[in-house]
Amino acid sequence: MSKEPRSLTVRAREYRLPEEVHLELQQTRDRLRLLACLTAPRSPQDDLPIAELSLAPAALAQCFQELADRLDSSLREVYWPDSPPPN
């Protein structure tokens, strides 16, 4: 049995991510972290079932919808190297 590395005949699957899309994904990640921070309990009382969130449900829903839209937009820009970039 040879100890030399085998040559790979199968090409690795990869995709292309434009730089501006990468930045958009980083910004989306940062917004999710901000929402996690805003909704995290500050004290043991904040974690009780009767505790109220200082964000209105409609505002929180709007934030999540915006993030979902940004992710959709970013994912549409990802392409495989064998195909042309999206327009």
URPEPE-V625858 format. One record per backbone hydrogen bond with DSSP energy under -1.0 kcal/mol. NH is the residue of the N-H (numbers start at 0). CO is the residue of the C=O. Records with the same first field share a line. If there is no record, write none. Layout:
NH=CO + CO
This chain:
15=78
21=17
22=18
23=19
24=20
25=21
26=22
27=23
28=24
29=25
30=26
31=27
32=28
33=29
34=30
35=31
36=32
37=33
38=34
46=43
47=44
50=47
59=55
60=56
61=57
62=58
63=59
64=60
65=61
66=62
67=63
68=64
69=65
70=66
71=67
72=68
73=69
74=70
75=71
76=73
78=15
82=79
